[in-house]
Amino acid sequence: MSVTSVNPANHSTNEYYLTRQSQMESNVRSYPRKLPLAIAKALGCWVTDVEGTEYLDCLAGAGTLALGHNHPAVVQSIQDTLASGLPLHTLDLTTPLKDAFTEALLSHMPGGQEEYCLQFCGPTGADGTEAAIKLAKTYTGRSSVISFSGGYHGMTHGSLAMTGNLSAKNAVNGLMPGVQFMPYPHEYRCPLGIGGEAGVDALTYYFENFIEDVESGVTKPAAVILEAIQGEGGVVTAPIKWLKKIREVTEKHNIVLILDEVQAGFARSGKMFAFEHAGIEPDVIVMSKAVGGGLPLAVLAIKRKFDAWQPAGHTGTFRGNQLAMGTGLVVLKTIKEQNLAQNAQERGEFLQAELKKLAVEFPCIGNVRGRGLMIGIEIVDERQEKDRLGAYPADSQLAAAVQAACFDNKLLLEKGGRGGTVIRLLCPLIITQEECVEVIARFKKAVAEALVAVRGA
Ligand SMILES: Cc1ncc(COP(=O)(O)O)c(C=O)c1O
């Protein structure tokens, strides 16, 4: 296929770039199918396309852009690092900038430097989860892993094996063996069909019993890996008592507990890390996305006792991105100085309260959930019968139409969850109250339009 020739007259349209993208890039493209724009520039919570149209961005690089787009302090840091003459990357060799970043990041771990050390990985979340699992296997000498339905840990052979969603898995044979899935509590769609506190209690009991049952059929795993708030899985928050029990049981049986904070970390949930809501201390914490301030970086925090690596036991060329360490340092400072955890908490509470009001007006909004600025809105078909827990069946078609109508109303957001039925808000942590009001106004209009488009009413 020949690529559309460059005609300067066309350069100002989204269609021009999208057509060329579809001709030049693989079928694997995902976001452009749902958010069909070509971006010209971006600032804060706002993105401008090549036609000059402005969008309110509640996707924010899938939660990567904690400080929004092109935050002045982030841009300044990039300029300062370039001007300093540092190499752009240094493998895992150290620099004064890396030293400062490492110290600052460690200060956010429970117990700080005394308790944890850092490992810089290849720069993706998937490489971080891969490294964490390899470390757990190295430390314990065991081979299996427990992961949870609805979890998302990346797209490589190992991380995909630990991911719940079947659509990407079904296409690829021979993923990492030895992953045992267990049910993750879900307030709205309890996997045991029990619901409420009783559902959480049953799942909490089940986990402990499963690990301790000598007839479970599953040998003791090297690790348990989980997100304290499942993001891609549809914004599902782990109950505190369940998380505490998982910590207690894994500690008792010397199973490495890995918390994947790639998406929920860095103040998004209203605390620096989502596991902090349960007051637990993981053995390994996986960080990516916001840890590099918008530039590629992944880091593990490892409880010192579990640092079983031999030198070069897990390597990777791009472990020393100096620009990302500089911008990561700025993110840490800004989160602290501007108390962005509190902003995430307060703006999140406002958004959830407004969305719950909308759910009264639009019963197709079946459930609003999440913590801080990690919010999920489950779209249902309220014309059908409720299930045994009182929830209507999810409505994928309407959810897709809501996302499309949001795009038409210049609001960028993503879907997730089973069947893509959960609309997800991952706003930058710097979002203002006025911008939140705007998000709600645009979302409300979009839901009304999507209902007309799909149901004619
Ligand atoms: C919780 C979680 N873990 C791991 C990953 C994988 O990160 P990456 O896409 O950088 O490989 C993601 C990505 O969305 C994620 O949300």
The ligand as a MOL file (V3000), in Angstrom:
LIG
                    3D

  0  0  0     0  0            999 V3000
M  V30 BEGIN CTAB
M  V30 COUNTS 16 16 0 0 0
M  V30 BEGIN ATOM
M  V30 1 C -0.9950 -1.7730 36.9350 0
M  V30 2 C -0.1690 -1.8530 35.6970 0
M  V30 3 N 0.9060 -2.6400 35.6760 0
M  V30 4 C 1.7050 -2.7340 34.5940 0
M  V30 5 C 1.4070 -2.0170 33.4580 0
M  V30 6 C 2.2780 -2.1650 32.2410 0
M  V30 7 O 2.9870 -0.9990 32.0260 0
M  V30 8 P 3.6100 -0.7200 30.5780 0
M  V30 9 O 2.4560 -0.4840 29.6600 0
M  V30 10 O 4.4750 0.4710 30.7560 0
M  V30 11 O 4.3850 -1.9430 30.2090 0
M  V30 12 C 0.2960 -1.1760 33.4250 0
M  V30 13 C -0.0670 -0.4060 32.2240 0
M  V30 14 O -1.1250 0.1310 32.0800 0
M  V30 15 C -0.5250 -1.0970 34.5750 0
M  V30 16 O -1.6240 -0.3240 34.6010 0
M  V30 END ATOM
M  V30 BEGIN BOND
M  V30 1 1 1 2
M  V30 2 1 2 3
M  V30 3 2 2 15
M  V30 4 2 3 4
M  V30 5 1 4 5
M  V30 6 1 5 6
M  V30 7 2 5 12
M  V30 8 1 6 7
M  V30 9 1 7 8
M  V30 10 2 8 9
M  V30 11 1 8 10
M  V30 12 1 8 11
M  V30 13 1 12 13
M  V30 14 1 12 15
M  V30 15 2 13 14
M  V30 16 1 15 16
M  V30 END BOND
M  V30 END CTAB
M  END
